[in-house]
Amino acid sequence: MDCENCGERKATITLTEIENNEMRTLNLCSTCATLKGVAAGGGSAPMADLLAHLGGSAGDNLFDEAGGACEYCGTGAGDFRKSGRLGCPQCYAQFHRQLRALLRRIHGSSQHMGKVYVSTAPDADPEQLRLSTLKRRLERAVEIEDFESAADLRDAIHALTEVS
Amino acid sequence: MTDGSAGAPLIGTHGLDWLDEEGPDGDIVVSSRVRLARNLQGYSFSAHATGEEREALLEKARAATEAAGVLEEVDFWEISRLDPVDRLLLLERRLVSKELTGGPETGPRRGSGLALSRTRALGMMVNEEDHLRLQTLRGGFQLAAAWRDLDQLDEEIGARLPYAFHQEFGFLTSCPTNVGTGLRASVFIHLPGLVLTRQIRKVLEGMGQLGVTYRGLYGEGSRIVGNLFQISNQTTLGKTEEDLIDQLERLVGRVIGYEKQARAVLLREAPNVLEDKVWRAYGILCHARSLPFEEMMNLLSGVRLGISLKLLKTPRVDVISRMMIHAQTAHLARAAGRRLDEADADAFRASYVRRALNDAGSH
């Protein structure tokens, strides 16, 4: 269906207006809808949208295995594709390029325009971060009965806790 | 009153103060809610964190909320220490999510917590999908006021705990659909006019194309009950918090306008049918001896419409909102002082509603 305003582009938005108790439906293209003060956004629930974007069409998958895993929490592209959840704040640096593209699709922008946060709180201790990462990996290794890795991780944790 | 859960405070009237303020357009907009998703640097997101990490984070969050002046007097609960009825009580007040309370069998994960002011519906969930979910609730259509309160809480918490923030992406969240402002604003709105005139689908679908989304009574995936809808912003990145609030406010304002027009059409075209519907709803609520929750909600919808159109003189709108909260199963069980099976609950509900309507004055 063509846009009822410009007659040129394809209508993608149905605008329903009630004036003097009469309902009027107008099929508009996104450009005309924007001009009428109606911002064009997504269509369905955010999570469904996200998963649709993650699935992508053939050759359009942002999160292929090439990215590698997050060095802090071990979350890989495959984990993210499956759950739609990232593992830790550092994942945003790890998957920066792919996330930028994904965020543009979901939100129509990747640039934060809201409150700027300057931390006055004490910063996270990097040693503590490393320690909790190792502990988490240890738990996972024990879970899947990878005892060789578990032993290495236990040594690494001991080394860290002895130093500090 | 006894304190049965190892030093945890009892759940009293926490998070119900919004019922006392009708707020602008209170006959159509039941309540306004804003929440902010925040995470701390140096911790894995809650779903990936170990039980130990989640508990460490819980303690940090507890200390930060106790120092936050905007909360005035604050109570803090570890969800796992609450009995199942109390968990359900919080769920029925929409102060916690199912993700936080966990399923009936699994229960909450270690370190799940809730901080809540004793004087106002303002606080935060801890170790939900994000480390912190700051939230507030106001009566009627008051999104901007709700945002101001929450912004203040955010400033106070952010000064004590190091938020994970990124120059380009803003506040970092477990799910990329929340990143940026982390802000989700919503109204809980009563739209019987649009339902009865069969325009609701078009209005809702139209909204879907304008960057907002809608849900039923209990959030994502839930059914529509009592002609009540939850309308919220869909995107969180690329706009300021004020713009997001403003955009949703304008859109909801239009929906209110459509609803009023639909009601005017109904009053003009079918006044007798409408009046009969309203009075029947009122009559059943006044006399029923057994009331399932959904039936009550649908009947209350008719009464709320009747009050709004001045077809009924009593009860006041806030009495209806109160019934919607207090006639839920966990609230009834709390009032009864014992567990209620379904038949018991329906009978208790009917008697509660009869009393509430009687106290509100007869016709």
Chai-1 contact restraints between the chains, C-beta under 6 A:
chainA,res_idxA,chainB,res_idxB,connection_type,confidence,min_distance_angstrom,max_distance_angstrom,comment,restraint_id
A,I13,B,Q209,contact,1.0,0.0,6.0,A-B,restraint_1
A,T16,B,K202,contact,1.0,0.0,6.0,A-B,restraint_2
A,T16,B,G206,contact,1.0,0.0,6.0,A-B,restraint_3
A,I18,B,Y258,contact,1.0,0.0,6.0,A-B,restraint_4
A,I18,B,Q261,contact,1.0,0.0,6.0,A-B,restraint_5
A,N21,B,Q261,contact,1.0,0.0,6.0,A-B,restraint_6
A,N21,B,V265,contact,1.0,0.0,6.0,A-B,restraint_7
A,V38,B,L210,contact,1.0,0.0,6.0,A-B,restraint_8
A,A39,B,G211,contact,1.0,0.0,6.0,A-B,restraint_9
A,G41,B,L210,contact,1.0,0.0,6.0,A-B,restraint_10
A,G41,B,G211,contact,1.0,0.0,6.0,A-B,restraint_11
A,G42,B,Q234,contact,1.0,0.0,6.0,A-B,restraint_12
A,G43,B,G208,contact,1.0,0.0,6.0,A-B,restraint_13
A,A45,B,T213,contact,1.0,0.0,6.0,A-B,restraint_14
A,P46,B,T177,contact,1.0,0.0,6.0,A-B,restraint_15
A,P46,B,Q234,contact,1.0,0.0,6.0,A-B,restraint_16
A,L50,B,T177,contact,1.0,0.0,6.0,A-B,restraint_17
A,C73,B,S44,contact,1.0,0.0,6.0,A-B,restraint_18
A,C73,B,H48,contact,1.0,0.0,6.0,A-B,restraint_19
A,R85,B,A47,contact,1.0,0.0,6.0,A-B,restraint_20
A,R85,B,S174,contact,1.0,0.0,6.0,A-B,restraint_21
A,R85,B,C175,contact,1.0,0.0,6.0,A-B,restraint_22
A,L86,B,S174,contact,1.0,0.0,6.0,A-B,restraint_23
A,G87,B,S44,contact,1.0,0.0,6.0,A-B,restraint_24
A,G87,B,H48,contact,1.0,0.0,6.0,A-B,restraint_25
A,C88,B,S44,contact,1.0,0.0,6.0,A-B,restraint_26
A,C88,B,F45,contact,1.0,0.0,6.0,A-B,restraint_27
A,P89,B,N39,contact,1.0,0.0,6.0,A-B,restraint_28
A,P89,B,A164,contact,1.0,0.0,6.0,A-B,restraint_29
A,P89,B,L172,contact,1.0,0.0,6.0,A-B,restraint_30
A,Y92,B,H166,contact,1.0,0.0,6.0,A-B,restraint_31
A,Y92,B,F169,contact,1.0,0.0,6.0,A-B,restraint_32
A,Y92,B,L172,contact,1.0,0.0,6.0,A-B,restraint_33
A,L103,B,L237,contact,1.0,0.0,6.0,A-B,restraint_34
A,I106,B,T177,contact,1.0,0.0,6.0,A-B,restraint_35
A,H107,B,T235,contact,1.0,0.0,6.0,A-B,restraint_36
A,H107,B,L237,contact,1.0,0.0,6.0,A-B,restraint_37
A,H107,B,G238,contact,1.0,0.0,6.0,A-B,restraint_38
A,G108,B,G238,contact,1.0,0.0,6.0,A-B,restraint_39
A,S109,B,L237,contact,1.0,0.0,6.0,A-B,restraint_40
A,S109,B,G238,contact,1.0,0.0,6.0,A-B,restraint_41
A,H112,B,F169,contact,1.0,0.0,6.0,A-B,restraint_42
A,H112,B,G170,contact,1.0,0.0,6.0,A-B,restraint_43
A,H112,B,G180,contact,1.0,0.0,6.0,A-B,restraint_44
A,M113,B,G238,contact,1.0,0.0,6.0,A-B,restraint_45
A,M113,B,K239,contact,1.0,0.0,6.0,A-B,restraint_46
A,M113,B,T240,contact,1.0,0.0,6.0,A-B,restraint_47
A,G114,B,G170,contact,1.0,0.0,6.0,A-B,restraint_48
A,G114,B,T181,contact,1.0,0.0,6.0,A-B,restraint_49
A,G114,B,T240,contact,1.0,0.0,6.0,A-B,restraint_50
A,G114,B,E241,contact,1.0,0.0,6.0,A-B,restraint_51
A,Y117,B,Y163,contact,1.0,0.0,6.0,A-B,restraint_52
A,Y117,B,F165,contact,1.0,0.0,6.0,A-B,restraint_53
A,S119,B,P162,contact,1.0,0.0,6.0,A-B,restraint_54
A,T120,B,A159,contact,1.0,0.0,6.0,A-B,restraint_55
A,A121,B,R160,contact,1.0,0.0,6.0,A-B,restraint_56
A,A121,B,L161,contact,1.0,0.0,6.0,A-B,restraint_57
A,A121,B,P162,contact,1.0,0.0,6.0,A-B,restraint_58
A,D123,B,P162,contact,1.0,0.0,6.0,A-B,restraint_59
A,A124,B,Q41,contact,1.0,0.0,6.0,A-B,restraint_60
A,A124,B,G42,contact,1.0,0.0,6.0,A-B,restraint_61
A,A124,B,P162,contact,1.0,0.0,6.0,A-B,restraint_62
A,L129,B,G42,contact,1.0,0.0,6.0,A-B,restraint_63
A,S132,B,E53,contact,1.0,0.0,6.0,A-B,restraint_64
A,K135,B,T50,contact,1.0,0.0,6.0,A-B,restraint_65
A,R136,B,T50,contact,1.0,0.0,6.0,A-B,restraint_66
A,E139,B,T50,contact,1.0,0.0,6.0,A-B,restraint_67
